[in-house]
Amino acid sequence: MTLKDILVISGQSGLFRYVSRGRNNIIVENLSDLKRFTIPSTIKISMLEEIAIFTDNEDVPLRKIYHQIQEKENGGTAIPHKSPDAELKKYFAEILPEYDRNRVYLSDIRKIIMWYNLLCDLGITDFESPEEPKEEEEPKEENETH
């Protein structure tokens, strides 16, 4: 399972996996307890792969931030998401020093860290960027003269 397979649902805590689509709803599975339920198709849903964090220059994809946390923690979990506010901000600044402090709220930092720890607990640790297919070079034709 990769970040493109994992969903965040507005108004719901935790992470989910897409299961199926109904007429006016979507069936999802909670990754923590594996319970399935339906949600109306009008609810806002995002894939973790699509989420990015504001910085002073450009938005940074969540997968890059998770990769940086993974490197900092040697593949282990991050600090608890319920740590004191100042500790969370300091930790996040170590991971992403250029994050936009006016647009990235403490609640965002808590979610990012909570989701990272949940993914680690579930063994989902492939945060590398998806490889784009490389174009194969055509062999150069040599002009032969006889």
matplotlib code that plots the C-alpha trace (Angstrom):
import matplotlib.pyplot as plt

x = [0.0, 1.3, 0.3, -1.9, -4.0, -4.6, -7.4, -8.1, -11.8, -13.0, -14.6, -13.1, -10.0, -7.5, -6.7, -8.7, -8.5, -10.9, -12.9, -15.7, -18.1, -21.9, -24.6, -24.3, -21.6, -18.1, -17.2, -14.0, -12.0, -10.5, -6.8, -6.7, -9.6, -10.3, -14.0, -15.8, -18.4, -20.0, -19.6, -21.6, -19.9, -20.3, -17.8, -14.3, -11.8, -8.1, -5.3, -2.2, -0.2, -2.0, -1.4, 1.3, 2.6, 3.1, 6.6, 8.1, 9.0, 6.9, 4.6, 6.3, 4.5, 3.7, 5.6, 8.9, 8.2, 7.5, 10.7, 12.6, 11.0, 11.9, 15.5, 15.6, 14.1, 16.1, 12.9, 11.2, 8.2, 8.2, 7.5, 3.9, 1.4, 0.1, 3.5, 3.5, 2.9, 6.4, 8.0, 5.9, 6.7, 10.5, 10.4, 8.6, 11.0, 13.8, 12.1, 11.0, 12.8, 11.2, 7.5, 5.2, 4.4, 1.4, -0.4, 0.7, -1.2, -0.4, -3.4, -1.8, 1.5, -0.3, -2.1, 1.0, 2.9, -0.1, -0.6, 3.2, 3.2, 0.1, 1.6, 4.8, 2.7, 0.9, 4.2, 3.6, 6.9, 7.5, 7.6, 9.7, 8.4, 6.8, 9.3, 8.3, 8.8, 12.1, 12.1, 14.2, 16.8, 16.7, 19.9, 21.8, 22.0, 25.4, 25.9, 27.9, 29.6, 30.8]
y = [0.0, 3.4, 7.0, 7.1, 4.3, 6.0, 8.5, 11.4, 12.1, 15.5, 15.3, 11.8, 11.1, 8.5, 7.2, 5.1, 2.8, 3.0, -0.2, 0.5, 3.0, 2.9, 4.9, 8.0, 6.9, 5.5, 2.5, 2.9, 0.9, 2.4, 1.4, 1.3, -1.1, -2.4, -1.5, -0.6, 2.0, 4.2, 8.0, 10.3, 11.1, 14.8, 14.6, 16.0, 13.2, 13.6, 11.1, 11.4, 11.5, 14.8, 16.7, 19.3, 21.6, 25.4, 26.7, 30.1, 29.1, 26.2, 23.5, 20.4, 17.0, 15.1, 12.1, 14.2, 15.3, 11.7, 10.6, 13.3, 12.2, 8.6, 9.6, 11.7, 8.8, 6.0, 4.4, 4.7, 6.6, 10.4, 12.2, 11.7, 14.0, 15.0, 16.4, 20.1, 22.7, 24.2, 20.8, 19.9, 23.2, 22.8, 19.2, 20.2, 23.1, 20.5, 18.5, 21.4, 24.6, 26.7, 25.8, 28.8, 29.5, 31.7, 29.0, 25.8, 25.5, 23.5, 21.3, 20.5, 19.6, 17.3, 15.5, 15.1, 13.5, 11.4, 10.1, 9.3, 7.4, 5.5, 4.5, 3.3, 1.2, -0.3, -1.0, 1.4, 3.0, 3.5, 7.2, 7.4, 9.4, 7.2, 6.6, 8.0, 5.7, 6.5, 6.8, 4.3, 5.6, 4.3, 2.8, 5.2, 4.0, 4.1, 4.9, 2.1, 2.7, -0.2]
z = [0.0, -0.9, -0.1, -3.2, -1.7, 1.6, 2.1, 4.6, 5.1, 6.2, 9.7, 10.4, 12.4, 11.2, 7.8, 5.4, 2.4, -0.6, -1.0, -3.4, -4.8, -4.4, -6.0, -3.8, -1.4, -1.0, 1.0, 3.0, 5.5, 8.6, 8.7, 12.5, 13.2, 9.7, 10.1, 6.8, 6.5, 3.9, 3.5, 1.3, -2.0, -1.1, 1.7, 1.0, 0.5, -0.1, -0.9, 1.2, -2.1, -3.0, 0.3, 0.3, 3.0, 2.5, 2.7, 2.0, -1.5, -2.9, -1.5, -0.3, -0.9, 2.3, 1.1, 1.1, 4.7, 5.7, 4.0, 6.0, 9.3, 8.4, 7.9, 11.1, 13.1, 11.4, 10.2, 13.6, 14.8, 15.4, 18.7, 19.9, 18.3, 21.8, 22.8, 24.0, 21.4, 21.5, 21.2, 18.1, 16.4, 17.1, 15.8, 12.6, 12.1, 12.2, 9.5, 7.3, 8.4, 5.6, 6.4, 6.3, 10.0, 9.1, 7.0, 8.6, 11.9, 15.0, 14.2, 10.8, 12.4, 14.9, 12.0, 10.0, 12.9, 14.0, 10.4, 10.1, 13.4, 12.3, 9.0, 10.8, 13.2, 10.2, 8.4, 5.6, 5.2, 1.5, 1.2, -1.9, -4.8, -7.5, -10.3, -13.6, -16.5, -18.2, -21.9, -23.6, -25.9, -29.4, -30.6, -32.8, -36.4, -37.8, -41.5, -43.0, -46.2, -48.4]

ax = plt.figure().add_subplot(projection="3d")
ax.plot(x, y, z, "-o")
ax.set_aspect("equal")
plt.show()
